[in-house]
Amino acid sequence: MPINQLESNLEAITITIAYLEKEKCSDEKLLKELKKERNRLLKDLNLK
């Protein structure tokens, strides 16, 4: 996947996580999966 696509996905996931946390989302499984995917993208981009 091109880096720009990875960056776009990372941005979208980060915004989604922030929104869900702000709205007090009760679906902990969803938040956990999103955070796991965000960490994977950070690793793929060598940012973590």
Sequence and secondary structure as in RCSB ss.txt:
>XXXX:A:sequence
MPINQLESNLEAITITIAYLEKEKCSDEKLLKELKKERNRLLKDLNLK
>XXXX:A:secstr
  HHHHHHHHHHHHHHHHHHHHTT   HHHHHHHHHHHHHHHHHTT  
